Amino acid sequence: MHKQILNQMLGLYDEYVAARRWEAFGSLESAGAFAIKSYIENTAHELCIQSKLRIDARYFLLLTLHEMIWLPTRVSPLGDRLNRELLLAIKDDVLKLLKHSKQESDGEEITGEQVLHSCHKLWPELKSVELACCES
C-alpha cells in the first residue's frame, strides 16, 4: 500500500476514538472505541506482531468491531451487564482474529485484507457477534 495512504490511515486510526466522544451516544460510545483500540494494541504486543500489523489492519478491525458490534448494542435494555460482557467478548475476539491473521501471514506484514479474510472466516464463531445478535 502506498506510504502516503498508510500515513493518512494512521491519523484516522488515532483520531477515531477522540471523535467518538462528541457523538450522540456519549461516554459509552467513546469507552467502547477506546477499549477496542486498546485491545488491538495490547494483543498486537502480546502476539509480538506490533511491527507487522499494518495500520490498515488495525483501522479495519477497530471500525468493524466498533461500528458493527459495539454501536448497535447501545440501545439494548440489558444495559451495563451487556456492556461488560460484550467488551470481554470483543477482547477475546480480537485475540482470535489477530492470531488467525498472524498464522495466515506466514511471518509477513498483516494487512487489512488479511484481517478482512479472518473476519469472514471466523465471524460465525465470534462471541461478540453472538452477544450482539442475540442480546440486543
Z-matrix of the N, CA and C atoms (Angstrom, degrees):
N
C 1 1.451
C 2 1.526 1 107.78
N 3 1.306 2 116.14 1 144.47
C 4 1.457 3 121.80 2 -178.27
C 5 1.529 4 110.72 3 -61.29
N 6 1.339 5 116.63 4 134.70
C 7 1.470 6 122.42 5 -175.63
C 8 1.532 7 112.52 6 -57.07
N 9 1.315 8 117.63 7 -37.73
C 10 1.462 9 121.04 8 -179.18
C 11 1.540 10 110.67 9 -65.07
N 12 1.324 11 116.71 10 -38.55
C 13 1.463 12 120.46 11 178.10
C 14 1.522 13 110.29 12 -67.93
N 15 1.331 14 116.97 13 -41.53
C 16 1.466 15 120.37 14 177.72
C 17 1.529 16 111.10 15 -61.85
N 18 1.328 17 116.78 16 -40.02
C 19 1.463 18 120.42 17 177.86
C 20 1.527 19 111.04 18 -64.35
N 21 1.328 20 116.72 19 -38.72
C 22 1.466 21 120.53 20 177.36
C 23 1.526 22 110.34 21 -64.41
N 24 1.324 23 116.78 22 -41.87
C 25 1.466 24 120.63 23 177.96
C 26 1.518 25 111.51 24 -63.21
N 27 1.326 26 117.22 25 -36.69
C 28 1.457 27 120.52 26 177.32
C 29 1.520 28 110.08 27 -58.53
N 30 1.311 29 116.70 28 -44.69
C 31 1.462 30 120.43 29 177.50
C 32 1.520 31 112.05 30 -62.58
N 33 1.324 32 116.34 31 -43.04
C 34 1.462 33 120.59 32 178.99
C 35 1.526 34 111.36 33 -64.13
N 36 1.326 35 116.50 34 -41.72
C 37 1.465 36 121.77 35 179.42
C 38 1.528 37 110.09 36 -61.86
N 39 1.321 38 116.53 37 -45.71
C 40 1.462 39 121.02 38 -179.17
C 41 1.528 40 112.07 39 -67.39
N 42 1.333 41 117.01 40 -34.56
C 43 1.467 42 121.53 41 -176.51
C 44 1.526 43 113.11 42 -84.12
N 45 1.322 44 117.59 43 -18.93
C 46 1.462 45 120.86 44 -173.50
C 47 1.523 46 112.29 45 -57.06
N 48 1.319 47 117.33 46 -46.66
C 49 1.459 48 121.21 47 -177.71
C 50 1.523 49 110.45 48 -66.10
N 51 1.311 50 117.81 49 -45.19
C 52 1.465 51 121.22 50 -178.94
C 53 1.525 52 111.02 51 -61.94
N 54 1.318 53 117.24 52 -38.69
C 55 1.462 54 121.02 53 -178.91
C 56 1.522 55 111.98 54 -65.99
N 57 1.311 56 118.13 55 -29.11
C 58 1.467 57 121.64 56 -178.23
C 59 1.529 58 112.09 57 -67.52
N 60 1.307 59 118.24 58 -21.47
C 61 1.469 60 121.28 59 -176.17
C 62 1.526 61 112.67 60 -63.46
N 63 1.304 62 117.20 61 -23.52
C 64 1.461 63 120.54 62 -172.31
C 65 1.524 64 113.16 63 -103.86
N 66 1.298 65 118.33 64 6.66
C 67 1.455 66 119.94 65 -178.01
C 68 1.526 67 111.23 66 -92.21
N 69 1.296 68 115.49 67 171.25
C 70 1.461 69 123.06 68 -169.98
C 71 1.527 70 115.17 69 -59.13
N 72 1.315 71 118.50 70 -26.99
C 73 1.461 72 119.58 71 -176.44
C 74 1.526 73 112.80 72 -78.87
N 75 1.311 74 117.62 73 -8.05
C 76 1.447 75 121.45 74 174.33
C 77 1.514 76 115.11 75 69.74
N 78 1.331 77 115.80 76 -147.49
C 79 1.457 78 121.28 77 -169.60
C 80 1.524 79 114.04 78 -66.30
N 81 1.326 80 118.52 79 -30.88
C 82 1.463 81 119.33 80 179.17
C 83 1.515 82 111.77 81 -64.36
N 84 1.317 83 116.39 82 -37.43
C 85 1.467 84 119.52 83 178.03
C 86 1.513 85 110.44 84 -64.85
N 87 1.311 86 116.03 85 -46.07
C 88 1.458 87 120.80 86 179.19
C 89 1.525 88 110.88 87 -62.98
N 90 1.316 89 116.61 88 -42.93
C 91 1.467 90 120.32 89 179.74
C 92 1.520 91 110.48 90 -61.49
N 93 1.314 92 117.42 91 -40.07
C 94 1.462 93 121.04 92 178.79
C 95 1.507 94 111.65 93 -63.64
N 96 1.320 95 117.69 94 -46.97
C 97 1.466 96 121.58 95 179.97
C 98 1.529 97 110.57 96 -63.80
N 99 1.332 98 116.64 97 -43.30
C 100 1.464 99 120.39 98 179.02
C 101 1.524 100 110.80 99 -62.64
N 102 1.339 101 116.75 100 -44.63
C 103 1.465 102 120.54 101 -178.90
C 104 1.525 103 110.85 102 -63.12
N 105 1.324 104 117.38 103 -44.35
C 106 1.465 105 120.64 104 -178.63
C 107 1.520 106 110.80 105 -63.85
N 108 1.323 107 116.82 106 -43.30
C 109 1.465 108 119.87 107 178.23
C 110 1.534 109 109.87 108 -62.35
N 111 1.318 110 117.29 109 -40.97
C 112 1.467 111 120.98 110 178.09
C 113 1.521 112 111.23 111 -63.49
N 114 1.323 113 116.89 112 -40.85
C 115 1.466 114 120.50 113 177.70
C 116 1.525 115 111.01 114 -60.95
N 117 1.326 116 116.12 115 -42.68
C 118 1.469 117 120.16 116 179.91
C 119 1.525 118 109.97 117 -61.35
N 120 1.322 119 116.86 118 -48.97
C 121 1.461 120 120.80 119 -177.42
C 122 1.536 121 111.53 120 -66.44
N 123 1.326 122 117.40 121 -44.44
C 124 1.467 123 120.90 122 -179.91
C 125 1.526 124 111.64 123 -65.45
N 126 1.312 125 116.61 124 -39.15
C 127 1.463 126 120.62 125 179.51
C 128 1.526 127 110.70 126 -68.53
N 129 1.324 128 116.82 127 -40.06
C 130 1.471 129 119.85 128 176.44
C 131 1.525 130 110.04 129 -59.12
N 132 1.324 131 116.08 130 -41.07
C 133 1.471 132 120.41 131 177.83
C 134 1.532 133 110.23 132 -65.59
N 135 1.327 134 116.59 133 -46.27
C 136 1.471 135 121.92 134 -178.78
C 137 1.536 136 111.30 135 -60.11
N 138 1.321 137 116.93 136 -37.92
C 139 1.474 138 121.37 137 -179.26
C 140 1.531 139 112.86 138 -88.62
N 141 1.341 140 116.35 139 2.42
C 142 1.470 141 122.51 140 -179.23
C 143 1.530 142 111.95 141 57.39
N 144 1.337 143 115.65 142 43.47
C 145 1.462 144 120.15 143 179.46
C 146 1.532 145 112.08 144 -123.37
N 147 1.338 146 117.33 145 17.56
C 148 1.458 147 120.07 146 -177.60
C 149 1.522 148 111.71 147 -52.94
N 150 1.328 149 116.72 148 -44.87
C 151 1.468 150 119.97 149 -176.09
C 152 1.527 151 112.21 150 -80.76
N 153 1.320 152 117.61 151 -16.36
C 154 1.464 153 121.17 152 -178.68
C 155 1.527 154 112.99 153 -96.91
N 156 1.334 155 117.24 154 -19.06
C 157 1.460 156 121.58 155 -178.63
C 158 1.528 157 109.11 156 -84.12
N 159 1.320 158 114.85 157 101.73
C 160 1.459 159 119.80 158 -176.60
C 161 1.525 160 111.41 159 -66.14
N 162 1.324 161 114.72 160 158.46
C 163 1.459 162 120.45 161 -177.59
C 164 1.528 163 111.66 162 -64.27
N 165 1.335 164 118.13 163 -32.58
C 166 1.465 165 118.64 164 178.44
C 167 1.521 166 110.86 165 -65.81
N 168 1.321 167 117.98 166 -32.50
C 169 1.464 168 121.97 167 177.06
C 170 1.528 169 110.28 168 -69.99
N 171 1.308 170 116.91 169 -42.43
C 172 1.467 171 121.46 170 179.23
C 173 1.531 172 110.54 171 -63.40
N 174 1.323 173 115.53 172 -47.15
C 175 1.458 174 121.23 173 -177.11
C 176 1.531 175 110.47 174 -65.58
N 177 1.333 176 117.14 175 -42.93
C 178 1.454 177 120.73 176 178.58
C 179 1.531 178 110.62 177 -60.10
N 180 1.319 179 117.07 178 -45.12
C 181 1.461 180 121.17 179 -178.86
C 182 1.529 181 110.94 180 -64.86
N 183 1.323 182 117.02 181 -43.79
C 184 1.466 183 120.76 182 177.65
C 185 1.525 184 111.23 183 -59.65
N 186 1.314 185 116.60 184 -50.14
C 187 1.466 186 120.10 185 -178.95
C 188 1.526 187 111.67 186 -62.13
N 189 1.309 188 116.46 187 -44.46
C 190 1.469 189 120.37 188 -177.89
C 191 1.517 190 111.52 189 -61.55
N 192 1.315 191 117.28 190 -50.88
C 193 1.462 192 120.20 191 -176.84
C 194 1.528 193 112.24 192 -70.07
N 195 1.305 194 116.63 193 -36.74
C 196 1.470 195 119.09 194 -178.81
C 197 1.529 196 111.54 195 -75.13
N 198 1.304 197 117.06 196 -49.01
C 199 1.463 198 121.37 197 -174.81
C 200 1.530 199 113.38 198 -77.26
N 201 1.326 200 117.83 199 -32.46
C 202 1.458 201 120.46 200 -174.32
C 203 1.528 202 113.37 201 -99.02
N 204 1.330 203 117.23 202 -21.28
C 205 1.463 204 120.30 203 -177.95
C 206 1.526 205 111.52 204 -114.98
N 207 1.326 206 116.99 205 -57.59
C 208 1.468 207 120.69 206 -173.65
C 209 1.522 208 113.07 207 -66.72
N 210 1.328 209 118.19 208 -54.21
C 211 1.464 210 120.88 209 -173.60
C 212 1.531 211 114.08 210 -61.82
N 213 1.321 212 119.16 211 -44.74
C 214 1.470 213 117.49 212 -179.58
C 215 1.531 214 114.31 213 -61.25
N 216 1.311 215 117.90 214 -21.77
C 217 1.467 216 120.49 215 -179.02
C 218 1.523 217 112.60 216 -86.94
N 219 1.302 218 118.82 217 -3.46
C 220 1.465 219 121.07 218 -177.52
C 221 1.515 220 112.33 219 -64.02
N 222 1.302 221 118.61 220 -19.09
C 223 1.464 222 120.91 221 -179.18
C 224 1.532 223 111.50 222 -96.54
N 225 1.312 224 117.47 223 9.82
C 226 1.456 225 121.48 224 -177.35
C 227 1.523 226 111.44 225 -67.78
N 228 1.332 227 116.83 226 135.84
C 229 1.471 228 119.47 227 175.71
C 230 1.533 229 112.29 228 -71.67
N 231 1.331 230 117.60 229 -8.32
C 232 1.462 231 120.90 230 -178.68
C 233 1.525 232 112.89 231 -79.79
N 234 1.327 233 116.65 232 -13.77
C 235 1.454 234 122.12 233 171.43
C 236 1.510 235 116.73 234 54.94
N 237 1.351 236 115.79 235 -129.70
C 238 1.463 237 122.64 236 -171.63
C 239 1.525 238 113.87 237 -60.08
N 240 1.322 239 117.73 238 -36.20
C 241 1.467 240 119.90 239 -179.98
C 242 1.526 241 110.22 240 -59.75
N 243 1.335 242 116.20 241 -46.20
C 244 1.452 243 120.00 242 179.17
C 245 1.522 244 110.65 243 -67.16
N 246 1.326 245 117.82 244 -38.14
C 247 1.467 246 120.61 245 179.22
C 248 1.524 247 111.29 246 -56.67
N 249 1.315 248 116.69 247 -50.63
C 250 1.470 249 120.99 248 -178.97
C 251 1.526 250 111.12 249 -65.15
N 252 1.318 251 116.00 250 -47.33
C 253 1.458 252 121.09 251 -178.26
C 254 1.536 253 111.13 252 -63.75
N 255 1.313 254 115.76 253 -41.19
C 256 1.461 255 120.27 254 -179.28
C 257 1.524 256 111.29 255 -67.79
N 258 1.316 257 118.30 256 -41.28
C 259 1.466 258 120.03 257 178.82
C 260 1.527 259 111.20 258 -63.91
N 261 1.310 260 117.53 259 -39.15
C 262 1.469 261 120.05 260 176.38
C 263 1.527 262 110.90 261 -64.91
N 264 1.322 263 116.54 262 -39.77
C 265 1.467 264 120.57 263 178.30
C 266 1.522 265 110.76 264 -65.74
N 267 1.323 266 117.06 265 -41.52
C 268 1.468 267 120.71 266 178.29
C 269 1.520 268 110.16 267 -62.31
N 270 1.326 269 116.75 268 -41.37
C 271 1.466 270 120.61 269 178.37
C 272 1.529 271 110.39 270 -58.58
N 273 1.323 272 116.84 271 -46.81
C 274 1.471 273 120.91 272 178.07
C 275 1.525 274 111.56 273 -63.68
N 276 1.323 275 116.30 274 -38.16
C 277 1.466 276 120.63 275 -178.98
C 278 1.528 277 112.07 276 -69.32
N 279 1.324 278 117.16 277 -35.49
C 280 1.469 279 120.18 278 175.38
C 281 1.527 280 109.11 279 -60.03
N 282 1.325 281 116.58 280 -44.55
C 283 1.464 282 120.53 281 178.01
C 284 1.530 283 110.77 282 -60.32
N 285 1.314 284 116.72 283 -47.67
C 286 1.467 285 121.27 284 -179.15
C 287 1.535 286 110.56 285 -60.97
N 288 1.318 287 117.66 286 -45.44
C 289 1.457 288 121.61 287 -177.65
C 290 1.528 289 111.91 288 -67.37
N 291 1.332 290 116.74 289 -42.28
C 292 1.468 291 118.76 290 -179.03
C 293 1.525 292 112.01 291 -73.54
N 294 1.322 293 118.02 292 -32.69
C 295 1.476 294 119.72 293 173.74
C 296 1.524 295 110.20 294 -61.69
N 297 1.311 296 116.08 295 -45.54
C 298 1.463 297 120.36 296 179.70
C 299 1.528 298 110.63 297 -63.28
N 300 1.321 299 116.61 298 -44.35
C 301 1.463 300 120.79 299 179.42
C 302 1.528 301 111.10 300 -63.07
N 303 1.326 302 116.08 301 -38.57
C 304 1.469 303 120.46 302 178.13
C 305 1.527 304 110.02 303 -62.83
N 306 1.310 305 117.42 304 -46.12
C 307 1.463 306 121.02 305 179.02
C 308 1.518 307 111.41 306 -61.31
N 309 1.317 308 116.51 307 -40.99
C 310 1.465 309 121.17 308 -178.34
C 311 1.530 310 112.78 309 -70.73
N 312 1.319 311 116.72 310 -22.31
C 313 1.473 312 120.15 311 -175.89
C 314 1.521 313 113.42 312 -81.09
N 315 1.333 314 117.75 313 -14.15
C 316 1.469 315 121.66 314 -179.60
C 317 1.531 316 113.12 315 52.60
N 318 1.320 317 116.29 316 40.94
C 319 1.459 318 121.05 317 176.67
C 320 1.516 319 114.56 318 83.17
N 321 1.319 320 117.65 319 -2.65
C 322 1.466 321 121.58 320 177.99
C 323 1.527 322 109.28 321 -88.82
N 324 1.331 323 116.10 322 -177.05
C 325 1.458 324 120.76 323 176.00
C 326 1.526 325 110.43 324 -59.41
N 327 1.326 326 114.69 325 146.47
C 328 1.460 327 120.40 326 174.89
C 329 1.528 328 106.75 327 -99.44
N 330 1.318 329 115.22 328 117.10
C 331 1.463 330 121.64 329 -174.42
C 332 1.528 331 111.47 330 -100.32
N 333 1.310 332 115.10 331 168.32
C 334 1.455 333 120.62 332 174.16
C 335 1.513 334 111.45 333 -59.25
N 336 1.322 335 116.88 334 -36.55
C 337 1.457 336 120.88 335 178.59
C 338 1.527 337 111.11 336 -62.44
N 339 1.332 338 117.31 337 -40.59
C 340 1.467 339 119.98 338 178.85
C 341 1.528 340 111.33 339 -66.82
N 342 1.320 341 116.81 340 -38.95
C 343 1.462 342 119.99 341 177.36
C 344 1.531 343 109.77 342 -66.25
N 345 1.323 344 116.58 343 -38.41
C 346 1.465 345 120.48 344 175.83
C 347 1.529 346 110.53 345 -59.25
N 348 1.319 347 116.93 346 -45.86
C 349 1.461 348 120.82 347 178.25
C 350 1.532 349 111.38 348 -62.37
N 351 1.333 350 116.68 349 -40.31
C 352 1.466 351 120.05 350 177.76
C 353 1.530 352 110.68 351 -63.70
N 354 1.336 353 116.53 352 -42.70
C 355 1.471 354 120.08 353 177.67
C 356 1.522 355 110.28 354 -61.18
N 357 1.314 356 116.36 355 -43.58
C 358 1.458 357 120.20 356 -179.69
C 359 1.536 358 110.98 357 -61.78
N 360 1.295 359 116.59 358 -45.34
C 361 1.467 360 121.03 359 -176.78
C 362 1.530 361 112.03 360 -70.68
N 363 1.335 362 117.00 361 -40.89
C 364 1.468 363 120.75 362 -171.87
C 365 1.525 364 114.69 363 -97.85
N 366 1.327 365 118.55 364 -7.11
C 367 1.463 366 122.36 365 -173.79
C 368 1.534 367 112.98 366 -48.43
N 369 1.338 368 118.75 367 -48.35
C 370 1.475 369 118.40 368 -178.77
C 371 1.530 370 113.90 369 -63.98
N 372 1.329 371 117.40 370 -19.15
C 373 1.467 372 121.63 371 -177.83
C 374 1.532 373 113.14 372 -94.30
N 375 1.318 374 118.27 373 -7.70
C 376 1.460 375 120.99 374 -174.48
C 377 1.529 376 111.07 375 -75.56
N 378 1.318 377 115.71 376 128.42
C 379 1.466 378 122.17 377 -179.80
C 380 1.526 379 111.45 378 -62.84
N 381 1.318 380 117.11 379 -37.60
C 382 1.475 381 119.59 380 -178.83
C 383 1.531 382 110.45 381 -65.75
N 384 1.313 383 117.72 382 -34.68
C 385 1.463 384 121.09 383 177.88
C 386 1.524 385 109.36 384 -66.08
N 387 1.317 386 115.78 385 -44.27
C 388 1.470 387 120.01 386 177.91
C 389 1.520 388 111.42 387 -59.42
N 390 1.326 389 117.04 388 -45.45
C 391 1.467 390 120.73 389 179.71
C 392 1.522 391 111.43 390 -64.68
N 393 1.313 392 116.57 391 -44.49
C 394 1.457 393 120.72 392 -177.97
C 395 1.518 394 111.77 393 -65.20
N 396 1.306 395 116.52 394 -38.38
C 397 1.469 396 121.10 395 -177.59
C 398 1.525 397 112.35 396 -78.22
N 399 1.292 398 116.81 397 -33.39
C 400 1.478 399 120.34 398 -173.47
C 401 1.517 400 114.06 399 -97.17
N 402 1.332 401 116.75 400 -23.16
C 403 1.466 402 118.64 401 -171.92
C 404 1.525 403 114.09 402 -106.18
N 405 1.324 404 117.85 403 -18.46
C 406 1.474 405 117.27 404 -174.11
C 407 1.504 406 111.82 405 -89.00
